[in-house]
Amino acid sequence: MAERHPDIVAVRDSKDRTGAALIFAPQAWMIFLSATRSAGITPDRDGTGLRLS
């Protein structure tokens, strides 16, 4: 069952739904996204992973 938690962002590998999740506070998540974009890492077009630009 899914639960809503407005104070966290949880990310899990879509290919391993029973695996561990990365959990971020919303501000830390935005910093993480900004850092990955700055490093040239972007989501694949099909949304199944990350790729270097």
C-alpha positions in Angstrom: 0.0 0.0 0.0 1.3 3.4 -0.9 1.4 6.2 1.7 1.8 9.9 1.1 4.6 11.6 3.0 4.9 15.3 2.0 8.2 15.8 3.8 10.2 13.2 1.9 11.0 12.2 -1.7 11.7 8.4 -2.1 13.3 7.0 -5.2 13.6 3.3 -6.0 15.0 1.4 -9.0 12.1 0.6 -11.3 13.6 -2.7 -12.2 14.0 -3.8 -8.5 10.8 -2.7 -6.8 11.7 -4.6 -3.6 15.2 -3.1 -3.3 16.3 -0.2 -1.2 15.1 3.3 -1.7 17.0 6.6 -1.6 15.1 9.0 0.6 15.6 12.8 0.4 14.1 15.8 2.1 12.5 17.9 -0.7 15.3 20.6 -0.7 18.0 17.9 -0.8 16.2 16.2 -3.7 16.3 19.5 -5.7 20.0 19.9 -4.9 20.6 16.3 -6.1 18.7 16.9 -9.3 20.6 20.1 -9.9 24.0 18.4 -9.3 23.2 15.5 -11.7 22.1 17.9 -14.4 25.2 20.0 -13.9 27.3 16.8 -14.3 25.5 16.1 -17.6 23.5 13.2 -16.2 19.9 13.1 -17.5 17.1 10.5 -17.5 16.8 8.2 -20.5 14.1 9.2 -22.9 12.1 6.1 -22.0 12.5 6.8 -18.3 14.3 3.5 -17.5 17.6 4.9 -16.3 20.2 7.6 -16.5 22.7 8.5 -19.2 25.6 10.9 -19.6 24.8 13.7 -22.0 
